[in-house]
Amino acid sequence: MERELNALEDLLGLENVQEMDSVEAERFARIDPSDPVVEEICLRLDGLRQARAQTANMAA
């Protein structure tokens, strides 16, 4: 589960977009920054990070 959550966070956080041969870079180039979905993705990423932080705090 942890690995899958890490992968999702990396995807939403646009990790690896600087690697020109990566799938992420290809898909990042297609994103229109003015598209309203970009803000929604950012909000979902923030929520994911907050939920993971709360879960980590509860486990500690």
mmCIF file of the N, C-alpha and C atoms, coordinates in Angstrom:
data_MODEL
# 
_entry.id   MODEL 
# 
loop_
_atom_site.group_PDB 
_atom_site.id 
_atom_site.type_symbol 
_atom_site.label_atom_id 
_atom_site.label_alt_id 
_atom_site.label_comp_id 
_atom_site.label_asym_id 
_atom_site.label_entity_id 
_atom_site.label_seq_id 
_atom_site.pdbx_PDB_ins_code 
_atom_site.Cartn_x 
_atom_site.Cartn_y 
_atom_site.Cartn_z 
_atom_site.occupancy 
_atom_site.B_iso_or_equiv 
_atom_site.pdbx_formal_charge 
_atom_site.auth_seq_id 
_atom_site.auth_comp_id 
_atom_site.auth_asym_id 
_atom_site.auth_atom_id 
_atom_site.pdbx_PDB_model_num 
ATOM 1   N N  . MET A 1 1  ? 0.818  -1.167 0.000   1.00 0.00 ? 1  MET A N  1 
ATOM 2   C CA . MET A 1 1  ? 0.000  0.000  0.000   1.00 0.00 ? 1  MET A CA 1 
ATOM 3   C C  . MET A 1 1  ? 0.885  1.262  0.000   1.00 0.00 ? 1  MET A C  1 
ATOM 4   N N  . GLU A 1 2  ? 1.918  1.218  0.806   1.00 0.00 ? 2  GLU A N  1 
ATOM 5   C CA . GLU A 1 2  ? 2.823  2.368  0.897   1.00 0.00 ? 2  GLU A CA 1 
ATOM 6   C C  . GLU A 1 2  ? 3.472  2.676  -0.457  1.00 0.00 ? 2  GLU A C  1 
ATOM 7   N N  . ARG A 1 3  ? 3.882  1.634  -1.138  1.00 0.00 ? 3  ARG A N  1 
ATOM 8   C CA . ARG A 1 3  ? 4.510  1.810  -2.450  1.00 0.00 ? 3  ARG A CA 1 
ATOM 9   C C  . ARG A 1 3  ? 3.538  2.436  -3.446  1.00 0.00 ? 3  ARG A C  1 
ATOM 10  N N  . GLU A 1 4  ? 2.297  1.981  -3.425  1.00 0.00 ? 4  GLU A N  1 
ATOM 11  C CA . GLU A 1 4  ? 1.284  2.529  -4.326  1.00 0.00 ? 4  GLU A CA 1 
ATOM 12  C C  . GLU A 1 4  ? 0.985  3.998  -4.004  1.00 0.00 ? 4  GLU A C  1 
ATOM 13  N N  . LEU A 1 5  ? 0.913  4.328  -2.728  1.00 0.00 ? 5  LEU A N  1 
ATOM 14  C CA . LEU A 1 5  ? 0.687  5.721  -2.334  1.00 0.00 ? 5  LEU A CA 1 
ATOM 15  C C  . LEU A 1 5  ? 1.867  6.608  -2.737  1.00 0.00 ? 5  LEU A C  1 
ATOM 16  N N  . ASN A 1 6  ? 3.074  6.089  -2.605  1.00 0.00 ? 6  ASN A N  1 
ATOM 17  C CA . ASN A 1 6  ? 4.255  6.833  -3.052  1.00 0.00 ? 6  ASN A CA 1 
ATOM 18  C C  . ASN A 1 6  ? 4.189  7.089  -4.545  1.00 0.00 ? 6  ASN A C  1 
ATOM 19  N N  . ALA A 1 7  ? 3.804  6.079  -5.304  1.00 0.00 ? 7  ALA A N  1 
ATOM 20  C CA . ALA A 1 7  ? 3.710  6.220  -6.760  1.00 0.00 ? 7  ALA A CA 1 
ATOM 21  C C  . ALA A 1 7  ? 2.645  7.246  -7.135  1.00 0.00 ? 7  ALA A C  1 
ATOM 22  N N  . LEU A 1 8  ? 1.514  7.224  -6.444  1.00 0.00 ? 8  LEU A N  1 
ATOM 23  C CA . LEU A 1 8  ? 0.450  8.186  -6.713  1.00 0.00 ? 8  LEU A CA 1 
ATOM 24  C C  . LEU A 1 8  ? 0.903  9.603  -6.387  1.00 0.00 ? 8  LEU A C  1 
ATOM 25  N N  . GLU A 1 9  ? 1.572  9.767  -5.264  1.00 0.00 ? 9  GLU A N  1 
ATOM 26  C CA . GLU A 1 9  ? 2.072  11.087 -4.886  1.00 0.00 ? 9  GLU A CA 1 
ATOM 27  C C  . GLU A 1 9  ? 3.099  11.589 -5.897  1.00 0.00 ? 9  GLU A C  1 
ATOM 28  N N  . ASP A 1 10 ? 3.962  10.723 -6.356  1.00 0.00 ? 10 ASP A N  1 
ATOM 29  C CA . ASP A 1 10 ? 4.944  11.105 -7.377  1.00 0.00 ? 10 ASP A CA 1 
ATOM 30  C C  . ASP A 1 10 ? 4.256  11.532 -8.671  1.00 0.00 ? 10 ASP A C  1 
ATOM 31  N N  . LEU A 1 11 ? 3.226  10.787 -9.066  1.00 0.00 ? 11 LEU A N  1 
ATOM 32  C CA . LEU A 1 11 ? 2.500  11.112 -10.283 1.00 0.00 ? 11 LEU A CA 1 
ATOM 33  C C  . LEU A 1 11 ? 1.805  12.468 -10.166 1.00 0.00 ? 11 LEU A C  1 
ATOM 34  N N  . LEU A 1 12 ? 1.066  12.664 -9.101  1.00 0.00 ? 12 LEU A N  1 
ATOM 35  C CA . LEU A 1 12 ? 0.349  13.931 -8.917  1.00 0.00 ? 12 LEU A CA 1 
ATOM 36  C C  . LEU A 1 12 ? 1.305  15.099 -8.696  1.00 0.00 ? 12 LEU A C  1 
ATOM 37  N N  . GLY A 1 13 ? 2.468  14.815 -8.094  1.00 0.00 ? 13 GLY A N  1 
ATOM 38  C CA . GLY A 1 13 ? 3.456  15.849 -7.810  1.00 0.00 ? 13 GLY A CA 1 
ATOM 39  C C  . GLY A 1 13 ? 4.399  16.133 -8.966  1.00 0.00 ? 13 GLY A C  1 
ATOM 40  N N  . LEU A 1 14 ? 4.145  15.491 -10.101 1.00 0.00 ? 14 LEU A N  1 
ATOM 41  C CA . LEU A 1 14 ? 4.934  15.700 -11.323 1.00 0.00 ? 14 LEU A CA 1 
ATOM 42  C C  . LEU A 1 14 ? 6.417  15.374 -11.146 1.00 0.00 ? 14 LEU A C  1 
ATOM 43  N N  . GLU A 1 15 ? 6.674  14.336 -10.346 1.00 0.00 ? 15 GLU A N  1 
ATOM 44  C CA . GLU A 1 15 ? 8.053  13.885 -10.208 1.00 0.00 ? 15 GLU A CA 1 
ATOM 45  C C  . GLU A 1 15 ? 8.512  13.292 -11.542 1.00 0.00 ? 15 GLU A C  1 
ATOM 46  N N  . ASN A 1 16 ? 9.768  13.366 -11.822 1.00 0.00 ? 16 ASN A N  1 
ATOM 47  C CA . ASN A 1 16 ? 10.402 12.773 -13.008 1.00 0.00 ? 16 ASN A CA 1 
ATOM 48  C C  . ASN A 1 16 ? 10.068 13.474 -14.318 1.00 0.00 ? 16 ASN A C  1 
ATOM 49  N N  . VAL A 1 17 ? 9.406  14.636 -14.274 1.00 0.00 ? 17 VAL A N  1 
ATOM 50  C CA . VAL A 1 17 ? 9.092  15.320 -15.534 1.00 0.00 ? 17 VAL A CA 1 
ATOM 51  C C  . VAL A 1 17 ? 10.336 15.913 -16.181 1.00 0.00 ? 17 VAL A C  1 
ATOM 52  N N  . GLN A 1 18 ? 11.400 16.067 -15.426 1.00 0.00 ? 18 GLN A N  1 
ATOM 53  C CA . GLN A 1 18 ? 12.627 16.629 -15.980 1.00 0.00 ? 18 GLN A CA 1 
ATOM 54  C C  . GLN A 1 18 ? 13.409 15.607 -16.808 1.00 0.00 ? 18 GLN A C  1 
ATOM 55  N N  . GLU A 1 19 ? 13.058 14.327 -16.676 1.00 0.00 ? 19 GLU A N  1 
ATOM 56  C CA . GLU A 1 19 ? 13.725 13.277 -17.450 1.00 0.00 ? 19 GLU A CA 1 
ATOM 57  C C  . GLU A 1 19 ? 13.042 13.186 -18.814 1.00 0.00 ? 19 GLU A C  1 
ATOM 58  N N  . MET A 1 20 ? 13.662 13.736 -19.821 1.00 0.00 ? 20 MET A N  1 
ATOM 59  C CA . MET A 1 20 ? 13.033 13.914 -21.125 1.00 0.00 ? 20 MET A CA 1 
ATOM 60  C C  . MET A 1 20 ? 12.563 12.618 -21.794 1.00 0.00 ? 20 MET A C  1 
ATOM 61  N N  . ASP A 1 21 ? 13.148 11.487 -21.442 1.00 0.00 ? 21 ASP A N  1 
ATOM 62  C CA . ASP A 1 21 ? 12.744 10.220 -22.045 1.00 0.00 ? 21 ASP A CA 1 
ATOM 63  C C  . ASP A 1 21 ? 11.642 9.513  -21.266 1.00 0.00 ? 21 ASP A C  1 
ATOM 64  N N  . SER A 1 22 ? 11.153 10.142 -20.205 1.00 0.00 ? 22 SER A N  1 
ATOM 65  C CA . SER A 1 22 ? 10.163 9.489  -19.365 1.00 0.00 ? 22 SER A CA 1 
ATOM 66  C C  . SER A 1 22 ? 8.742  9.730  -19.865 1.00 0.00 ? 22 SER A C  1 
ATOM 67  N N  . VAL A 1 23 ? 7.864  8.827  -19.481 1.00 0.00 ? 23 VAL A N  1 
ATOM 68  C CA . VAL A 1 23 ? 6.440  8.974  -19.787 1.00 0.00 ? 23 VAL A CA 1 
ATOM 69  C C  . VAL A 1 23 ? 5.910  10.234 -19.099 1.00 0.00 ? 23 VAL A C  1 
ATOM 70  N N  . GLU A 1 24 ? 6.400  10.506 -17.893 1.00 0.00 ? 24 GLU A N  1 
ATOM 71  C CA . GLU A 1 24 ? 5.951  11.670 -17.149 1.00 0.00 ? 24 GLU A CA 1 
ATOM 72  C C  . GLU A 1 24 ? 6.230  12.960 -17.912 1.00 0.00 ? 24 GLU A C  1 
ATOM 73  N N  . ALA A 1 25 ? 7.411  13.064 -18.501 1.00 0.00 ? 25 ALA A N  1 
ATOM 74  C CA . ALA A 1 25 ? 7.762  14.270 -19.255 1.00 0.00 ? 25 ALA A CA 1 
ATOM 75  C C  . ALA A 1 25 ? 6.859  14.437 -20.466 1.00 0.00 ? 25 ALA A C  1 
ATOM 76  N N  . GLU A 1 26 ? 6.571  13.345 -21.136 1.00 0.00 ? 26 GLU A N  1 
ATOM 77  C CA . GLU A 1 26 ? 5.693  13.408 -22.302 1.00 0.00 ? 26 GLU A CA 1 
ATOM 78  C C  . GLU A 1 26 ? 4.299  13.880 -21.909 1.00 0.00 ? 26 GLU A C  1 
ATOM 79  N N  . ARG A 1 27 ? 3.785  13.344 -20.831 1.00 0.00 ? 27 ARG A N  1 
ATOM 80  C CA . ARG A 1 27 ? 2.436  13.716 -20.398 1.00 0.00 ? 27 ARG A CA 1 
ATOM 81  C C  . ARG A 1 27 ? 2.407  15.122 -19.811 1.00 0.00 ? 27 ARG A C  1 
ATOM 82  N N  . PHE A 1 28 ? 3.462  15.520 -19.130 1.00 0.00 ? 28 PHE A N  1 
ATOM 83  C CA . PHE A 1 28 ? 3.534  16.868 -18.571 1.00 0.00 ? 28 PHE A CA 1 
ATOM 84  C C  . PHE A 1 28 ? 3.474  17.912 -19.683 1.00 0.00 ? 28 PHE A C  1 
ATOM 85  N N  . ALA A 1 29 ? 4.101  17.623 -20.802 1.00 0.00 ? 29 ALA A N  1 
ATOM 86  C CA . ALA A 1 29 ? 4.118  18.565 -21.922 1.00 0.00 ? 29 ALA A CA 1 
ATOM 87  C C  . ALA A 1 29 ? 2.717  18.807 -22.474 1.00 0.00 ? 29 ALA A C  1 
ATOM 88  N N  . ARG A 1 30 ? 1.814  17.880 -22.233 1.00 0.00 ? 30 ARG A N  1 
ATOM 89  C CA . ARG A 1 30 ? 0.443  18.001 -22.742 1.00 0.00 ? 30 ARG A CA 1 
ATOM 90  C C  . ARG A 1 30 ? -0.487 18.766 -21.796 1.00 0.00 ? 30 ARG A C  1 
ATOM 91  N N  . ILE A 1 31 ? -0.034 19.076 -20.602 1.00 0.00 ? 31 ILE A N  1 
ATOM 92  C CA . ILE A 1 31 ? -0.878 19.749 -19.615 1.00 0.00 ? 31 ILE A CA 1 
ATOM 93  C C  . ILE A 1 31 ? -0.996 21.230 -19.949 1.00 0.00 ? 31 ILE A C  1 
ATOM 94  N N  . ASP A 1 32 ? -2.217 21.705 -19.986 1.00 0.00 ? 32 ASP A N  1 
ATOM 95  C CA . ASP A 1 32 ? -2.487 23.135 -20.155 1.00 0.00 ? 32 ASP A CA 1 
ATOM 96  C C  . ASP A 1 32 ? -2.596 23.732 -18.754 1.00 0.00 ? 32 ASP A C  1 
ATOM 97  N N  . PRO A 1 33 ? -1.641 24.575 -18.343 1.00 0.00 ? 33 PRO A N  1 
ATOM 98  C CA . PRO A 1 33 ? -1.648 25.123 -16.985 1.00 0.00 ? 33 PRO A CA 1 
ATOM 99  C C  . PRO A 1 33 ? -2.920 25.892 -16.635 1.00 0.00 ? 33 PRO A C  1 
ATOM 100 N N  . SER A 1 34 ? -3.635 26.382 -17.628 1.00 0.00 ? 34 SER A N  1 
ATOM 101 C CA . SER A 1 34 ? -4.850 27.143 -17.342 1.00 0.00 ? 34 SER A CA 1 
ATOM 102 C C  . SER A 1 34 ? -6.088 26.250 -17.219 1.00 0.00 ? 34 SER A C  1 
ATOM 103 N N  . ASP A 1 35 ? -5.927 24.963 -17.452 1.00 0.00 ? 35 ASP A N  1 
ATOM 104 C CA . ASP A 1 35 ? -7.048 24.029 -17.332 1.00 0.00 ? 35 ASP A CA 1 
ATOM 105 C C  . ASP A 1 35 ? -7.457 23.927 -15.857 1.00 0.00 ? 35 ASP A C  1 
ATOM 106 N N  . PRO A 1 36 ? -8.747 24.062 -15.561 1.00 0.00 ? 36 PRO A N  1 
ATOM 107 C CA . PRO A 1 36 ? -9.212 24.003 -14.167 1.00 0.00 ? 36 PRO A CA 1 
ATOM 108 C C  . PRO A 1 36 ? -8.869 22.689 -13.467 1.00 0.00 ? 36 PRO A C  1 
ATOM 109 N N  . VAL A 1 37 ? -8.650 21.631 -14.215 1.00 0.00 ? 37 VAL A N  1 
ATOM 110 C CA . VAL A 1 37 ? -8.319 20.356 -13.593 1.00 0.00 ? 37 VAL A CA 1 
ATOM 111 C C  . VAL A 1 37 ? -6.962 20.416 -12.886 1.00 0.00 ? 37 VAL A C  1 
ATOM 112 N N  . VAL A 1 38 ? -6.086 21.308 -13.307 1.00 0.00 ? 38 VAL A N  1 
ATOM 113 C CA . VAL A 1 38 ? -4.764 21.430 -12.671 1.00 0.00 ? 38 VAL A CA 1 
ATOM 114 C C  . VAL A 1 38 ? -4.928 21.821 -11.205 1.00 0.00 ? 38 VAL A C  1 
ATOM 115 N N  . GLU A 1 39 ? -5.811 22.767 -10.936 1.00 0.00 ? 39 GLU A N  1 
ATOM 116 C CA . GLU A 1 39 ? -6.052 23.173 -9.544  1.00 0.00 ? 39 GLU A CA 1 
ATOM 117 C C  . GLU A 1 39 ? -6.639 22.014 -8.747  1.00 0.00 ? 39 GLU A C  1 
ATOM 118 N N  . GLU A 1 40 ? -7.536 21.264 -9.355  1.00 0.00 ? 40 GLU A N  1 
ATOM 119 C CA . GLU A 1 40 ? -8.138 20.114 -8.685  1.00 0.00 ? 40 GLU A CA 1 
ATOM 120 C C  . GLU A 1 40 ? -7.076 19.068 -8.341  1.00 0.00 ? 40 GLU A C  1 
ATOM 121 N N  . ILE A 1 41 ? -6.165 18.824 -9.260  1.00 0.00 ? 41 ILE A N  1 
ATOM 122 C CA . ILE A 1 41 ? -5.076 17.868 -9.008  1.00 0.00 ? 41 ILE A CA 1 
ATOM 123 C C  . ILE A 1 41 ? -4.210 18.343 -7.845  1.00 0.00 ? 41 ILE A C  1 
ATOM 124 N N  . CYS A 1 42 ? -3.909 19.630 -7.818  1.00 0.00 ? 42 CYS A N  1 
ATOM 125 C CA . CYS A 1 42 ? -3.103 20.184 -6.724  1.00 0.00 ? 42 CYS A CA 1 
ATOM 126 C C  . CYS A 1 42 ? -3.809 20.024 -5.381  1.00 0.00 ? 42 CYS A C  1 
ATOM 127 N N  . LEU A 1 43 ? -5.111 20.273 -5.360  1.00 0.00 ? 43 LEU A N  1 
ATOM 128 C CA . LEU A 1 43 ? -5.884 20.113 -4.121  1.00 0.00 ? 43 LEU A CA 1 
ATOM 129 C C  . LEU A 1 43 ? -5.894 18.654 -3.668  1.00 0.00 ? 43 LEU A C  1 
ATOM 130 N N  . ARG A 1 44 ? -6.031 17.758 -4.602  1.00 0.00 ? 44 ARG A N  1 
ATOM 131 C CA . ARG A 1 44 ? -6.027 16.332 -4.253  1.00 0.00 ? 44 ARG A CA 1 
ATOM 132 C C  . ARG A 1 44 ? -4.659 15.883 -3.751  1.00 0.00 ? 44 ARG A C  1 
ATOM 133 N N  . LEU A 1 45 ? -3.601 16.413 -4.343  1.00 0.00 ? 45 LEU A N  1 
ATOM 134 C CA . LEU A 1 45 ? -2.254 16.096 -3.876  1.00 0.00 ? 45 LEU A CA 1 
ATOM 135 C C  . LEU A 1 45 ? -2.050 16.621 -2.461  1.00 0.00 ? 45 LEU A C  1 
ATOM 136 N N  . ASP A 1 46 ? -2.493 17.832 -2.196  1.00 0.00 ? 46 ASP A N  1 
ATOM 137 C CA . ASP A 1 46 ? -2.402 18.385 -0.839  1.00 0.00 ? 46 ASP A CA 1 
ATOM 138 C C  . ASP A 1 46 ? -3.160 17.506 0.154   1.00 0.00 ? 46 ASP A C  1 
ATOM 139 N N  . GLY A 1 47 ? -4.356 17.074 -0.230  1.00 0.00 ? 47 GLY A N  1 
ATOM 140 C CA . GLY A 1 47 ? -5.146 16.210 0.639   1.00 0.00 ? 47 GLY A CA 1 
ATOM 141 C C  . GLY A 1 47 ? -4.467 14.876 0.892   1.00 0.00 ? 47 GLY A C  1 
ATOM 142 N N  . LEU A 1 48 ? -3.888 14.308 -0.135  1.00 0.00 ? 48 LEU A N  1 
ATOM 143 C CA . LEU A 1 48 ? -3.165 13.046 0.020   1.00 0.00 ? 48 LEU A CA 1 
ATOM 144 C C  . LEU A 1 48 ? -1.999 13.216 0.983   1.00 0.00 ? 48 LEU A C  1 
ATOM 145 N N  . ARG A 1 49 ? -1.251 14.272 0.801   1.00 0.00 ? 49 ARG A N  1 
ATOM 146 C CA . ARG A 1 49 ? -0.095 14.514 1.685   1.00 0.00 ? 49 ARG A CA 1 
ATOM 147 C C  . ARG A 1 49 ? -0.542 14.740 3.126   1.00 0.00 ? 49 ARG A C  1 
ATOM 148 N N  . GLN A 1 50 ? -1.623 15.469 3.319   1.00 0.00 ? 50 GLN A N  1 
ATOM 149 C CA . GLN A 1 50 ? -2.131 15.708 4.680   1.00 0.00 ? 50 GLN A CA 1 
ATOM 150 C C  . GLN A 1 50 ? -2.598 14.402 5.323   1.00 0.00 ? 50 GLN A C  1 
ATOM 151 N N  . ALA A 1 51 ? -3.321 13.598 4.567   1.00 0.00 ? 51 ALA A N  1 
ATOM 152 C CA . ALA A 1 51 ? -3.807 12.325 5.098   1.00 0.00 ? 51 ALA A CA 1 
ATOM 153 C C  . ALA A 1 51 ? -2.646 11.404 5.466   1.00 0.00 ? 51 ALA A C  1 
ATOM 154 N N  . ARG A 1 52 ? -1.632 11.387 4.627   1.00 0.00 ? 52 ARG A N  1 
ATOM 155 C CA . ARG A 1 52 ? -0.474 10.532 4.912   1.00 0.00 ? 52 ARG A CA 1 
ATOM 156 C C  . ARG A 1 52 ? 0.283  11.026 6.136   1.00 0.00 ? 52 ARG A C  1 
ATOM 157 N N  . ALA A 1 53 ? 0.376  12.346 6.291   1.00 0.00 ? 53 ALA A N  1 
ATOM 158 C CA . ALA A 1 53 ? 1.060  12.914 7.453   1.00 0.00 ? 53 ALA A CA 1 
ATOM 159 C C  . ALA A 1 53 ? 0.280  12.593 8.742   1.00 0.00 ? 53 ALA A C  1 
ATOM 160 N N  . GLN A 1 54 ? -1.044 12.697 8.679   1.00 0.00 ? 54 GLN A N  1 
ATOM 161 C CA . GLN A 1 54 ? -1.863 12.378 9.854   1.00 0.00 ? 54 GLN A CA 1 
ATOM 162 C C  . GLN A 1 54 ? -1.740 10.906 10.215  1.00 0.00 ? 54 GLN A C  1 
ATOM 163 N N  . THR A 1 55 ? -1.733 10.055 9.206   1.00 0.00 ? 55 THR A N  1 
ATOM 164 C CA . THR A 1 55 ? -1.589 8.624  9.459   1.00 0.00 ? 55 THR A CA 1 
ATOM 165 C C  . THR A 1 55 ? -0.233 8.320  10.069  1.00 0.00 ? 55 THR A C  1 
ATOM 166 N N  . ALA A 1 56 ? 0.801  8.966  9.582   1.00 0.00 ? 56 ALA A N  1 
ATOM 167 C CA . ALA A 1 56 ? 2.145  8.759  10.128  1.00 0.00 ? 56 ALA A CA 1 
ATOM 168 C C  . ALA A 1 56 ? 2.222  9.246  11.571  1.00 0.00 ? 56 ALA A C  1 
ATOM 169 N N  . ASN A 1 57 ? 1.563  10.362 11.859  1.00 0.00 ? 57 ASN A N  1 
ATOM 170 C CA . ASN A 1 57 ? 1.559  10.891 13.235  1.00 0.00 ? 57 ASN A CA 1 
ATOM 171 C C  . ASN A 1 57 ? 0.807  9.960  14.182  1.00 0.00 ? 57 ASN A C  1 
ATOM 172 N N  . MET A 1 58 ? -0.273 9.360  13.717  1.00 0.00 ? 58 MET A N  1 
ATOM 173 C CA . MET A 1 58 ? -1.050 8.444  14.552  1.00 0.00 ? 58 MET A CA 1 
ATOM 174 C C  . MET A 1 58 ? -0.267 7.158  14.824  1.00 0.00 ? 58 MET A C  1 
ATOM 175 N N  . ALA A 1 59 ? 0.552  6.750  13.862  1.00 0.00 ? 59 ALA A N  1 
ATOM 176 C CA . ALA A 1 59 ? 1.324  5.526  14.018  1.00 0.00 ? 59 ALA A CA 1 
ATOM 177 C C  . ALA A 1 59 ? 2.528  5.727  14.933  1.00 0.00 ? 59 ALA A C  1 
ATOM 178 N N  . ALA A 1 60 ? 2.965  6.971  15.084  1.00 0.00 ? 60 ALA A N  1 
ATOM 179 C CA . ALA A 1 60 ? 4.174  7.249  15.887  1.00 0.00 ? 60 ALA A CA 1 
ATOM 180 C C  . ALA A 1 60 ? 3.900  7.270  17.364  1.00 0.00 ? 60 ALA A C  1 
# 
